[in-house]
Amino acid sequence: MKRIVILLVVVATVASSCKIFKQPAQAESEYTTDTTAPTKVFTVPGTETTDAQPTAVTKSEPVADVKPIAVRKEQVSFTNQTDQTANAGNTFFVILGSFGQLDNAKNYRTTLIDEGFTPIILHSETGYYRVCVNSYKSESEARGRVAQVRNAFPKYSDVWLLIKE
């Protein structure tokens, strides 16, 4: 007798949880769209023209995609004594490359010299060698140089700013 009761309870539970035995609901889901509802049409105020004459269309300049400038604060040391004397008072450095090996940073420095830059190599507290193309005392000048490098050399669009601690 107990087995029959347990079997009936199991069958009733399965039947109530199975979708094929459920009655269809009014709406399938709260996320489905009602296709019978009228579509909404929006108008922008002031765009209607009442003149029969065509109006002059002015083409606006596209907005430039302004990529934010990445900034990192690190303690750095100079790998060359002459670079240190020339740039020791500067706090903001425009970085084009970062390398784990000094030889790779030197090779990249040579490539940048061929392109007209005057790069220096910094050794950061994180162990990386940062290849810097300019250094400044003010942040606004450094940010301006980052923008210049991005505009003149699209392949260096990932240029970033290092702030010496």
NUDRENLO-296035 format. One record per residue: residue in three letters; chain; x, y, z of N, C-alpha, C, O in turn. Coordinates in pm, whole numbers, plus 50000, padded with zeros to 5 digits. Example, Ala and Ser with C-alpha at 12.3 -4.5 7.8 and 13.67 -1.06 7.14 Angstrom:
 type mol n_east n_north  n_up ca_east ca_north ca_up c_east c_north  c_up o_east o_north  o_up
  ALA   A  51319   49431 50780   51230    49550 50780  51320   49670 50780  51424   49668 50846
  SER   A  51285   49775 50708   51367    49894 50714  51290   50003 50787  51341   50114 50804
***
This chain:
 type mol n_east n_north  n_up ca_east ca_north ca_up c_east c_north  c_up o_east o_north  o_up
  MET   A  50081   49882 50000   50000    50000 50000  50086   50126 50000  50057   50223 49930
  LYS   A  50194   50122 50081   50282    50237 50086  50348   50261 49951  50371   50375 49911
  ARG   A  50378   50153 49882   50443    50166 49752  50350   50234 49652  50395   50314 49570
  ILE   A  50227   50203 49658   50130    50264 49565  50117   50413 49595  50113   50494 49502
  VAL   A  50110   50449 49720   50099    50591 49758  50223   50666 49713  50212   50776 49659
  ILE   A  50342   50612 49736   50467    50677 49696  50473   50689 49544  50516   50792 49491
  LEU   A  50430   50585 49473   50429    50589 49328  50335   50697 49277  50368   50768 49182
  LEU   A  50217   50710 49338   50123    50814 49298  50178   50955 49325  50158   51045 49244
  VAL   A  50246   50973 49435   50306    51103 49467  50415   51138 49365  50422   51252 49320
  VAL   A  50497   51042 49329   50603    51065 49231  50543   51099 49095  50590   51192 49029
  VAL   A  50441   51025 49053   50376    51050 48923  50311   51188 48923  50321   51260 48823
  ALA   A  50246   51226 49031   50181    51357 49040  50286   51469 49035  50263   51572 48972
  THR   A  50400   51450 49101   50507    51550 49099  50565   51565 48960  50588   51676 48913
  VAL   A  50589   51454 48895   50645    51458 48760  50545   51522 48664  50583   51603 48580
  ALA   A  50419   51488 48675   50317    51542 48586  50300   51691 48606  50278   51764 48509
  SER   A  50309   51739 48729   50290    51882 48753  50412   51963 48712  50399   52082 48685
  SER   A  50529   51903 48708   50649    51978 48671  50680   51968 48522  50764   52043 48473
  CYS   A  50616   51881 48452   50640    51864 48310  50560   51967 48230  50443   51991 48262
  LYS   A  50620   52027 48128   50555    52131 48050  50438   52080 47966  50345   52156 47937
  ILE   A  50440   51955 47926   50335    51908 47838  50201   51898 47908  50098   51898 47842
  PHE   A  50199   51889 48040   50073    51881 48113  50023   52017 48161  49910   52028 48207
  LYS   A  50107   52121 48150   50065    52254 48196  49974   52320 48095  49984   52296 47975
  GLN   A  49887   52403 48146   49799    52481 48059  49880   52598 48002  49962   52655 48074
  PRO   A  49859   52635 47875   49934    52748 47820  49892   52877 47891  49775   52899 47919
  ALA   A  49990   52958 47919   49966    53085 47988  49919   53189 47887  49925   53167 47766
  GLN   A  49873   53301 47938   49825    53409 47851  49939   53460 47763  49923   53473 47642
  ALA   A  50051   53489 47822   50169    53531 47746  50278   53429 47770  50289   53373 47879
  GLU   A  50359   53404 47669   50462    53303 47683  50566   53343 47786  50611   53260 47866
  SER   A  50603   53467 47785   50706    53513 47877  50691   53662 47895  50632   53730 47811
  GLU   A  50743   53713 48004   50738    53858 48023  50834   53929 47930  50829   54051 47918
  TYR   A  50923   53855 47862   51021    53915 47774  50981   53911 47627  51048   53972 47544
  THR   A  50874   53841 47593   50831    53838 47455  50759   53967 47422  50698   54030 47509
  THR   A  50765   54005 47297   50702    54129 47255  50562   54101 47204  50536   53998 47142
  ASP   A  50475   54193 47229   50338    54184 47183  50333   54241 47043  50353   54361 47023
  THR   A  50306   54155 46944   50306    54201 46805  50178   54275 46769  50171   54336 46662
  THR   A  50077   54272 46855   49953    54343 46825  49959   54488 46870  49876   54568 46827
  ALA   A  50054   54523 46954   50064    54661 47001  50117   54749 46888  50204   54707 46812
  PRO   A  50065   54870 46877   50113    54959 46771  50258   55002 46799  50299   55017 46914
  THR   A  50334   55020 46691   50473    55062 46708  50476   55210 46740  50392   55287 46694
  LYS   A  50574   55249 46818   50588    55389 46857  50676   55460 46756  50780   55408 46716
  VAL   A  50634   55578 46716   50711    55660 46624  50746   55787 46696  50658   55856 46748
  PHE   A  50874   55819 46698   50920    55939 46766  50967   56040 46663  51026   56003 46561
  THR   A  50942   56164 46690   50991    56271 46604  51074   56365 46689  51050   56381 46809
  VAL   A  51171   56426 46626   51255    56522 46695  51195   56660 46672  51172   56697 46557
  PRO   A  51169   56736 46777   51110    56868 46759  51200   56958 46677  51322   56957 46693
  GLY   A  51140   57033 46590   51213    57131 46510  51270   57076 46382  51339   57149 46310
  THR   A  51246   56949 46348   51301    56895 46225  51202   56903 46110  51239   56880 45994
  GLU   A  51076   56934 46140   50979    56946 46033  51004   57076 45958  51030   57179 46020
  THR   A  50997   57071 45826   51015    57191 45745  50882   57223 45679  50814   57134 45626
  THR   A  50847   57349 45682   50721    57391 45622  50745   57461 45490  50651   57481 45413
  ASP   A  50870   57500 45460   50901    57567 45334  50900   57467 45220  50932   57349 45239
  ALA   A  50863   57512 45104   50869    57427 44987  51009   57428 44928  51043   57342 44847
  GLN   A  51091   57527 44969   51226    57537 44916  51317   57440 44991  51302   57419 45112
  PRO   A  51411   57382 44919   51503    57292 44988  51596   57371 45080  51637   57483 45049
  THR   A  51627   57313 45191   51717    57379 45285  51860   57332 45261  51883   57221 45214
  ALA   A  51954   57418 45293   52095    57385 45274  52136   57285 45382  52106   57302 45500
  VAL   A  52206   57183 45339   52253    57082 45432  52401   57106 45456  52480   57113 45362
  THR   A  52437   57118 45582   52578    57136 45615  52629   57005 45672  52564   56943 45756
  LYS   A  52744   56965 45626   52802    56840 45672  52895   56873 45790  52989   56951 45777
  SER   A  52866   56812 45902   52950    56835 46018  53070   56741 46014  53062   56632 45957
  GLU   A  53178   56784 46075   53297    56701 46082  53272   56583 46176  53209   56601 46280
  PRO   A  53318   56465 46142   53299    56352 46233  53379   56374 46361  53488   56432 46360
  VAL   A  53323   56328 46469   53389    56341 46597  53501   56239 46603  53480   56120 46579
  ALA   A  53621   56286 46634   53736    56197 46641  53720   56102 46760  53674   56141 46867
  ASP   A  53757   55978 46737   53750    55879 46843  53866   55906 46938  53981   55873 46908
  VAL   A  53836   55965 47052   53939    56004 47147  53961   55889 47243  53876   55857 47326
  LYS   A  54076   55828 47230   54110    55716 47317  54171   55773 47445  54260   55858 47438
  PRO   A  54126   55728 47560   54184    55781 47684  54331   55742 47696  54375   55640 47644
  ILE   A  54404   55826 47766   54547    55804 47784  54569   55722 47910  54525   55759 48019
  ALA   A  54636   55610 47893   54669    55525 48007  54781   55592 48087  54876   55646 48030
  VAL   A  54768   55589 48219   54864    55653 48307  54905   55554 48415  54820   55484 48471
  ARG   A  55035   55546 48444   55087    55462 48552  55185   55542 48633  55262   55622 48579
  LYS   A  55183   55520 48763   55281    55582 48853  55380   55475 48896  55341   55371 48949
  GLU   A  55508   55501 48872   55613    55405 48906  55740   55479 48947  55762   55594 48910
  GLN   A  55821   55409 49022   55955    55458 49049  56043   55405 48937  56039   55286 48905
  VAL   A  56121   55493 48877   56205    55453 48765  56348   55502 48788  56373   55597 48862
  SER   A  56439   55433 48722   56579    55478 48720  56624   55480 48575  56569   55410 48490
  PHE   A  56723   55562 48548   56774    55576 48412  56882   55472 48387  56961   55441 48476
  THR   A  56885   55419 48265   56986    55320 48231  57114   55385 48180  57218   55320 48170
  ASN   A  57106   55514 48146   57220    55586 48092  57240   55714 48173  57144   55785 48201
  GLN   A  57364   55742 48211   57393    55858 48295  57363   55990 48224  57315   56084 48288
  THR   A  57389   55999 48095   57360    56124 48022  57209   56149 48014  57165   56264 48019
  ASP   A  57132   56043 48000   56986    56058 48001  56938   56107 48137  56844   56186 48145
  GLN   A  57003   56061 48242   56963    56101 48376  56989   56249 48400  56904   56318 48456
  THR   A  57102   56298 48359   57131    56440 48380  57039   56528 48299  57003   56637 48343
  ALA   A  56999   56484 48180   56912    56565 48095  56766   56561 48139  56692   56657 48116
  ASN   A  56722   56452 48202   56579    56433 48231  56547   56410 48378  56432   56377 48410
  ALA   A  56641   56426 48467   56619    56394 48608  56511   56481 48671  56441   56436 48761
  GLY   A  56497   56604 48628   56398    56694 48687  56257   56674 48633  56163   56735 48684
  ASN   A  56241   56592 48533   56110    56572 48473  56033   56462 48546  56092   56368 48600
  THR   A  55901   56475 48546   55815    56382 48618  55729   56298 48524  55691   56186 48560
  PHE   A  55696   56349 48406   55603    56284 48313  55679   56234 48191  55749   56310 48124
  PHE   A  55663   56104 48162   55736    56041 48054  55638   55979 47955  55545   55908 47994
  VAL   A  55659   56005 47826   55576    55950 47718  55638   55817 47676  55749   55814 47622
  ILE   A  55566   55708 47701   55621    55573 47681  55562   55510 47554  55441   55507 47534
  LEU   A  55653   55459 47469   55609    55389 47348  55625   55239 47358  55558   55165 47286
  GLY   A  55713   55192 47444   55733    55048 47454  55777   55006 47592  55834   55084 47668
  SER   A  55749   54881 47625   55785    54825 47754  55832   54682 47732  55764   54603 47667
  PHE   A  55950   54650 47787   56011    54522 47759  56066   54460 47886  56107   54530 47978
  GLY   A  56066   54329 47890   56121    54256 48003  56272   54238 47992  56339   54216 48094
  GLN   A  56327   54248 47873   56470    54231 47849  56530   54362 47799  56472   54429 47713
  LEU   A  56647   54399 47852   56713    54523 47813  56752   54520 47666  56745   54624 47599
  ASP   A  56793   54406 47613   56832    54396 47472  56715   54429 47380  56733   54496 47278
  ASN   A  56596   54383 47415   56478    54413 47334  56447   54563 47338  56410   54621 47236
  ALA   A  56462   54625 47453   56439    54769 47465  56541   54847 47382  56506   54947 47320
  LYS   A  56666   54801 47381   56770    54867 47301  56741   54855 47151  56760   54950 47076
  ASN   A  56694   54738 47109   56658    54719 46967  56542   54811 46928  56543   54870 46820
  TYR   A  56444   54822 47015   56329    54909 46987  56373   55055 46985  56324   55135 46905
  ARG   A  56467   55091 47074   56521    55227 47077  56586   55260 46943  56569   55371 46891
  THR   A  56661   55166 46886   56725    55185 46756  56620   55208 46647  56638   55293 46560
  THR   A  56512   55132 46651   56404    55148 46555  56343   55288 46565  56314   55352 46464
  LEU   A  56323   55334 46687   56264    55467 46707  56358   55579 46664  56313   55682 46614
  ILE   A  56487   55560 46682   56585    55659 46635  56576   55673 46484  56585   55784 46431
  ASP   A  56560   55560 46414   56546    55562 46268  56421   55635 46223  56416   55685 46111
  GLU   A  56320   55643 46310   56196    55712 46276  56196   55858 46322  56096   55927 46305
  GLY   A  56307   55905 46378   56318    56046 46414  56297   56079 46560  56301   56196 46597
  PHE   A  56274   55980 46644   56257    56004 46787  56395   56009 46855  56494   55963 46798
  THR   A  56399   56064 46976   56519    56059 47059  56483   55984 47188  56466   56047 47292
  PRO   A  56473   55853 47182   56425    55775 47297  56533   55752 47403  56653   55751 47376
  ILE   A  56484   55734 47524   56569    55693 47635  56505   55570 47698  56386   55545 47681
  ILE   A  56585   55495 47771   56535    55373 47835  56534   55394 47986  56634   55434 48045
  LEU   A  56419   55365 48046   56403    55373 48191  56386   55232 48246  56328   55145 48180
  HIS   A  56434   55209 48365   56414    55080 48431  56316   55103 48545  56345   55178 48638
  SER   A  56200   55039 48538   56095    55063 48638  56110   54970 48756  56183   54871 48752
  GLU   A  56039   55005 48862   56040    54923 48984  55980   54785 48961  56006   54693 49038
  THR   A  55900   54771 48856   55837    54642 48826  55931   54548 48751  55898   54431 48730
  GLY   A  56049   54599 48711   56145    54516 48640  56143   54535 48490  56227   54480 48420
  TYR   A  56047   54612 48440   56037    54634 48296  56124   54750 48253  56152   54842 48330
  TYR   A  56167   54745 48128   56242    54853 48067  56146   54933 47981  56091   54882 47883
  ARG   A  56125   55058 48017   56031    55146 47946  56108   55231 47846  56208   55294 47880
  VAL   A  56059   55232 47722   56122    55314 47619  56041   55443 47608  55925   55443 47567
  CYS   A  56106   55552 47646   56043    55684 47655  56090   55770 47538  56208   55768 47503
  VAL   A  55999   55845 47478   56037    55932 47367  56046   56079 47407  56115   56156 47341
  ASN   A  55978   56119 47512   55985    56256 47563  55958   56255 47712  55892   56165 47764
  SER   A  56009   56358 47781   55978    56374 47922  55950   56521 47949  56008   56610 47885
  TYR   A  55861   56546 48044   55815    56682 48072  55798   56704 48221  55788   56609 48299
  LYS   A  55796   56832 48259   55771    56868 48398  55621   56884 48423  55575   56866 48536
  SER   A  55545   56919 48319   55401    56939 48337  55323   56829 48266  55361   56780 48160
  GLU   A  55212   56792 48328   55128    56686 48272  55060   56729 48144  55043   56648 48053
  SER   A  55021   56856 48134   54951    56903 48014  55042   56896 47891  54996   56860 47782
  GLU   A  55170   56929 47908   55263    56916 47795  55280   56771 47754  55285   56739 47635
  ALA   A  55289   56683 47852   55306    56540 47823  55183   56485 47751  55195   56409 47656
  ARG   A  55064   56524 47797   54941    56478 47731  54932   56532 47589  54883   56464 47499
  GLY   A  54978   56654 47569   54982    56710 47434  55073   56631 47342  55040   56607 47226
  ARG   A  55188   56590 47395   55281    56510 47314  55223   56373 47283  55244   56321 47173
  VAL   A  55151   56314 47376   55085    56186 47350  54987   56201 47234  54982   56116 47145
  ALA   A  54911   56310 47234   54816    56335 47125  54889   56355 46993  54844   56306 46889
  GLN   A  55002   56425 46996   55080    56446 46873  55133   56314 46818  55127   56290 46697
  VAL   A  55183   56229 46905   55236    56100 46860  55124   56015 46801  55143   55950 46698
  ARG   A  55008   56015 46865   54895    55937 46814  54851   55986 46677  54816   55906 46591
  ASN   A  54850   56118 46656   54807    56173 46527  54911   56152 46418  54876   56118 46305
  ALA   A  55038   56172 46450   55143    56161 46350  55183   56016 46320  55224   55985 46209
  PHE   A  55170   55929 46419   55212    55790 46403  55099   55698 46451  55100   55656 46567
  PRO   A  55003   55666 46365   54891    55581 46407  54934   55444 46460  54862   55384 46540
  LYS   A  55049   55394 46418   55092    55264 46467  55134   55270 46614  55147   55166 46679
  TYR   A  55156   55389 46666   55189    55406 46807  55071   55462 46885  55089   55542 46977
  SER   A  54951   55421 46849   54831    55473 46916  54818   55423 47060  54737   55474 47137
  ASP   A  54898   55322 47097   54893    55271 47234  54994   55341 47326  55026   55290 47433
  VAL   A  55045   55455 47284   55137    55533 47365  55071   55569 47498  54951   55594 47503
  TRP   A  55149   55572 47605   55092    55599 47737  55184   55688 47817  55295   55720 47774
  LEU   A  55138   55727 47934   55206    55824 48017  55251   55760 48148  55172   55698 48219
  LEU   A  55379   55777 48180   55434    55727 48305  55463   55848 48395  55525   55945 48351
  ILE   A  55419   55841 48519   55446    55946 48615  55547   55892 48715  55524   55792 48782
  LYS   A  55660   55962 48723   55767    55919 48814  55730   55955 48957  55696   56069 48987
  GLU   A  55738   55855 49045   55708    55879 49187  55830   55927 49260  55825   55952 49380
***
